[in-house]
Every structure is written in structure tokens, then in C-alpha cells.
């Protein structure tokens, strides 16, 4: 597949005086897996959060499947509130206006997000965690949503835990439920923010196996991780970030085995 699913263009993001993203450009093609590596504080997680508009960009723009996320160009009357300049010059440059929260929430149904710490609803069963969003956000009939949820739980190896509560599951099981919950909305892209970082070492493999299975079925994914072996095995593109910029990117063999940039080589020498 050659179509661009995620397009990040000239994105800047600051928190007060701290500039976390300093003009990030990134393209992820449909059906491909992009793995983002980098030291703590390099902007990896912030970049993910801007893709689904959990963090608003200060400059630049992001689109999913050709649709701007969180904003409309200023001539669109559905948009509200002044927002960043697009940047980059040319035909697309100009003012953007931020969408209303209701419209942003609708866009997020197309962007699955799997967090470090699972973020399951503790008062809901495993099945209810998966059914909640399709019923409330997409207005799907509960019966249909439950049937789809059971299929997804079987896919992640948890068909027998539908009535359990998150506190009754291991960390690896909770993360697999979180992945199934993200898939329940049938998103166009899945974002993973260090999905194994909160797990005991012996549980990491079961979560990575689920993500590998998704990769084999052509799910478009952006994965922030420190798992170099996973990146080498699964990624179509490896991106190395440092200091809020993309230092280099390319096929796993190129970035991991023969990195061009000294900063990439220094990072890999400490983690390989």
C-alpha cells in the first residue's frame, strides 16, 4: 500500500518555555508499522498525543487519511477559535481554527490509542470496557458490539475473561484488553505509547505477540517503544527522535545496523 495514512507536517509543541517538538515531519503509510525510538524527553509520547489531539499543536498540522485532526482551515465555518498557522508555505499555508470538542471526539474514534498504564475503566468488566465506546460513541446496537467484543477478546487470547474486572487481571492481560478496546472502534490507525513499559519482564512477550499479529494483518500502527528486537522484527520504518526532532528514519536494517547520525549510534550503543 502506498497511500499516506498519517501525515505530520512541521509540528511544534511547547509547554511553557520548554519546546518539546521542534518541527516534526513524519509520514506513515496505510498498512505499515512505524516504530519510534529515542531517549526519555525526546518528544516521542508528545508526538503521539498530538496525532489524536490529546495535545494541541502550536504550529504545523496533522492529518489522518487526508483529514486534518483537531482543526479546519479558516474558511471552513464549522471551525471555532483561532489556532496555529499551518506553516510550510505554499498552497496549504494559512490559519487553522480548532474544532469543537464534539467534532474532535468524533475524529478520535478513528484513532486507537493504547497507553502505558492500560487506562481501563476499573468499575467495568472486560467485556463492558470493550462495549462502552462502540455503543456510546458510534451508537452501535449493544448486541452487535458485544459480539464484536467477544471476537476481539478471542483474538487477544482472553475469551475466557469477559466477566473479570481489570483488578483481577495481570498487567499483560490488562494491556491486551486495552488493545482489544482500541480495536473495537475499528480505527484507521493504532497508536501505542510504550505499551510494555509498565509490565513485568515476563509479561512483555504476550503483549508484543498481539502487536505482531496486528502487524501481520496490515493494521496501520505507530509504536513508541524501547524494544529494539521488536522494532527490528516488525517495523517497516524506524524513526529515531532526539531533542524534539526526527534525527533519522528508514528501514530497520538501515537505522539499527548502519545509522548515519552520531546521536543515533550513541543511543543504540547503550540499548543494544
C-alpha positions as CSV (number, residue, x, y, z in Angstrom):
1,X,0.0,0.0,0.0
2,X,1.3,3.4,-0.9
3,X,-1.4,5.7,0.5
4,X,-0.3,8.0,3.4
5,X,-2.5,7.4,6.4
6,X,-0.8,9.6,8.9
7,X,0.8,12.9,7.8
8,X,2.6,15.0,10.4
9,X,3.9,18.3,8.9
10,X,6.1,20.8,10.7
11,X,4.6,20.2,14.1
12,X,5.8,22.3,17.0
13,X,4.7,21.9,20.6
14,X,5.9,23.8,23.7
15,X,4.9,23.5,27.4
16,X,5.7,27.0,28.8
17,X,9.3,27.8,27.9
18,X,10.1,24.1,27.1
19,X,10.0,23.3,23.4
20,X,9.2,19.6,23.2
21,X,8.6,19.3,19.4
22,X,10.6,21.4,17.1
23,X,9.2,21.0,13.6
24,X,8.5,17.3,13.3
25,X,7.7,15.8,9.9
26,X,6.5,12.2,9.6
27,X,4.5,10.1,7.2
28,X,3.0,6.7,7.9
29,X,1.6,4.7,5.0
30,X,-1.5,2.6,5.3
31,X,-0.9,-0.9,6.4
32,X,2.6,-0.2,7.7
33,X,4.2,-0.1,11.1
34,X,6.3,2.8,12.2
35,X,8.4,2.4,15.4
36,X,9.6,5.5,17.2
37,X,12.8,5.2,19.3
38,X,14.6,7.8,21.3
39,X,15.8,8.7,24.8
40,X,13.4,10.0,27.5
41,X,12.4,13.5,26.9
42,X,12.9,13.3,23.1
43,X,9.3,14.1,22.4
44,X,8.1,10.6,21.4
45,X,5.0,10.5,23.6
46,X,4.1,14.1,23.0
47,X,4.1,13.4,19.3
48,X,1.7,10.5,19.7
49,X,-0.6,12.7,21.8
50,X,-0.7,15.4,19.1
51,X,-1.7,12.8,16.5
52,X,-5.0,12.3,18.2
53,X,-5.2,15.9,19.6
54,X,-4.8,15.0,23.2
55,X,-2.2,17.8,22.9
56,X,-2.8,20.8,20.7
57,X,-0.1,21.7,18.3
58,X,1.4,25.2,18.4
59,X,2.3,25.2,14.7
60,X,2.0,22.8,11.8
61,X,-0.7,20.2,11.1
62,X,-1.5,16.5,11.3
63,X,-3.9,14.6,9.1
64,X,-5.3,11.1,9.2
65,X,-6.4,9.6,5.9
66,X,-6.4,13.1,4.4
67,X,-8.5,14.8,7.1
68,X,-6.9,17.4,9.4
69,X,-7.0,16.4,13.1
70,X,-8.4,18.9,15.6
71,X,-8.6,21.8,13.1
72,X,-10.2,23.1,9.9
73,X,-8.8,25.7,7.6
74,X,-10.1,29.1,8.5
75,X,-12.5,29.4,5.6
76,X,-14.5,26.4,7.0
77,X,-17.3,27.8,9.1
78,X,-17.6,24.7,11.2
79,X,-14.3,25.6,12.9
80,X,-14.0,27.7,16.0
81,X,-11.3,29.6,17.9
82,X,-8.1,30.8,16.4
83,X,-5.4,28.1,16.2
84,X,-1.9,27.6,14.8
85,X,-0.5,28.8,11.5
86,X,-0.1,25.7,9.3
87,X,3.5,26.6,8.3
88,X,5.5,25.2,5.4
89,X,4.5,27.9,2.9
90,X,2.8,27.2,-0.4
91,X,-0.8,26.3,-1.1
92,X,-1.5,24.8,2.3
93,X,-0.1,27.6,4.4
94,X,-2.5,29.7,6.4
95,X,-4.6,29.9,9.5
96,X,-6.3,27.0,11.1
97,X,-9.2,27.0,13.5
98,X,-9.7,24.5,16.2
99,X,-12.8,22.2,16.0
100,X,-15.4,22.0,18.7
101,X,-14.8,19.2,21.3
102,X,-17.7,17.1,19.9
103,X,-16.1,17.1,16.5
104,X,-12.7,16.2,17.9
105,X,-14.2,13.3,19.8
106,X,-15.7,12.0,16.6
107,X,-12.3,12.2,14.9
108,X,-10.7,10.2,17.8
109,X,-13.0,7.3,17.1
110,X,-10.7,6.7,14.0
111,X,-7.5,6.8,16.1
112,X,-7.0,4.0,18.6
113,X,-4.6,4.8,21.5
114,X,-3.0,2.2,23.8
115,X,-1.5,3.9,26.9
116,X,1.4,2.8,29.0
117,X,-0.8,2.2,32.1
118,X,-3.8,0.5,30.4
119,X,-6.4,3.1,31.4
120,X,-9.2,0.6,31.6
121,X,-12.4,1.5,33.5
122,X,-11.9,-0.3,36.8
123,X,-15.7,-0.4,37.6
124,X,-16.5,-2.2,34.3
125,X,-15.9,-5.8,33.3
126,X,-13.6,-6.7,30.5
127,X,-16.5,-7.1,28.1
128,X,-18.1,-3.8,29.2
129,X,-14.7,-2.0,28.7
130,X,-14.8,-3.0,25.0
131,X,-18.5,-2.3,24.5
132,X,-18.7,1.1,26.1
133,X,-17.2,3.2,23.2
134,X,-18.9,1.5,20.3
135,X,-22.3,1.9,21.9
136,X,-21.9,5.4,23.3
137,X,-19.7,7.0,20.6
138,X,-20.8,5.1,17.5
139,X,-24.3,4.2,18.5
140,X,-23.9,0.6,17.6
141,X,-26.6,-1.9,18.9
142,X,-25.3,-3.4,22.2
143,X,-25.8,-6.9,20.9
144,X,-23.6,-6.3,17.9
145,X,-21.0,-4.5,20.0
146,X,-20.9,-7.4,22.4
147,X,-20.5,-10.0,19.6
148,X,-17.6,-8.0,18.1
149,X,-16.0,-7.5,21.6
150,X,-16.1,-11.3,22.2
151,X,-14.3,-11.9,18.8
152,X,-11.7,-9.3,19.7
153,X,-11.1,-10.9,23.1
154,X,-10.6,-14.2,21.5
155,X,-8.1,-12.6,19.1
156,X,-6.0,-11.4,22.0
157,X,-6.3,-14.7,23.9
158,X,-8.8,-13.5,26.6
159,X,-12.0,-15.1,25.5
160,X,-12.4,-16.7,29.0
161,X,-12.1,-13.4,30.9
162,X,-15.1,-11.4,29.7
163,X,-16.7,-11.1,33.1
164,X,-13.5,-10.3,35.0
165,X,-12.7,-6.8,36.3
166,X,-9.3,-5.2,35.5
167,X,-8.1,-5.7,39.1
168,X,-8.4,-9.4,38.6
169,X,-6.0,-9.5,35.6
170,X,-2.3,-9.4,35.3
171,X,-0.6,-6.4,33.7
172,X,-0.1,-8.2,30.5
173,X,-3.8,-9.3,30.4
174,X,-4.9,-5.7,31.1
175,X,-2.8,-4.4,28.2
176,X,-4.2,-7.0,25.9
177,X,-7.7,-5.9,26.9
178,X,-6.6,-2.3,26.2
179,X,-5.5,-3.3,22.7
180,X,-8.8,-5.1,22.1
181,X,-10.7,-2.0,23.3
182,X,-8.8,0.2,20.9
183,X,-9.6,-2.2,18.1
184,X,-13.3,-2.2,19.0
185,X,-13.8,1.2,17.2
186,X,-12.3,-0.2,14.0
187,X,-9.7,2.7,13.9
188,X,-7.8,3.7,10.8
189,X,-4.6,3.8,12.8
190,X,-3.4,2.4,16.2
191,X,-1.0,4.4,18.4
192,X,1.0,2.7,21.1
193,X,2.7,4.7,23.8
194,X,5.4,2.4,25.3
195,X,2.8,-0.5,25.7
196,X,5.2,-2.7,27.6
197,X,7.0,-0.2,29.9
198,X,4.6,-0.8,32.8
199,X,4.9,-4.6,32.6
200,X,7.0,-7.1,34.5
201,X,9.6,-8.5,32.1
202,X,7.9,-12.0,31.8
203,X,4.7,-10.4,30.6
204,X,6.2,-8.3,27.8
205,X,6.2,-11.1,25.3
206,X,2.5,-11.7,25.4
207,X,1.7,-8.1,24.6
208,X,4.3,-7.9,21.8
209,X,2.9,-11.1,20.3
210,X,-0.5,-9.4,20.0
211,X,1.0,-6.3,18.3
212,X,3.0,-8.6,15.9
213,X,-0.2,-10.3,14.9
214,X,-1.8,-7.0,14.2
215,X,1.2,-6.1,12.0
216,X,0.8,-9.3,10.0
217,X,-2.8,-8.4,9.3
218,X,-2.0,-5.0,7.9
219,X,-3.0,-2.7,10.7
220,X,-1.5,0.7,10.4
221,X,0.4,1.4,13.6
222,X,2.7,3.9,15.2
223,X,4.6,2.4,18.2
224,X,6.7,4.2,20.7
225,X,8.9,1.6,22.4
226,X,12.3,0.8,23.7
227,X,12.0,-2.8,22.4
228,X,14.7,-2.9,19.8
229,X,14.2,-6.5,18.9
230,X,10.5,-5.8,18.3
231,X,11.4,-2.8,16.1
232,X,13.8,-4.9,14.0
233,X,11.2,-7.7,13.5
234,X,8.0,-5.8,12.9
235,X,8.7,-2.2,11.8
236,X,8.5,-1.1,8.2
237,X,10.1,2.2,9.3
238,X,12.2,3.0,12.3
239,X,12.3,6.7,13.5
240,X,14.8,8.0,15.9
241,X,13.9,11.2,17.8
242,X,16.1,13.3,20.0
243,X,15.6,16.9,21.3
244,X,12.1,17.2,19.7
245,X,13.2,16.5,16.1
246,X,13.4,13.4,13.9
247,X,17.1,12.7,13.7
248,X,16.9,9.9,11.1
249,X,14.4,7.4,9.8
250,X,14.4,4.5,7.4
251,X,14.1,0.7,7.2
252,X,15.1,-1.2,10.4
253,X,18.3,-2.6,9.0
254,X,19.5,0.9,8.0
255,X,18.7,2.7,11.2
256,X,19.5,-0.1,13.6
257,X,22.5,-1.6,11.9
258,X,24.1,1.3,10.0
259,X,22.8,4.5,11.5
260,X,24.1,7.7,9.7
261,X,23.8,10.1,12.6
262,X,26.2,10.0,15.6
263,X,23.4,10.7,18.1
264,X,21.6,7.5,16.8
265,X,24.8,5.5,17.1
266,X,25.3,6.7,20.7
267,X,21.8,5.8,21.7
268,X,21.9,2.4,20.2
269,X,25.2,1.6,21.7
270,X,23.6,1.9,25.1
271,X,20.5,-0.1,24.4
272,X,21.7,-2.9,22.2
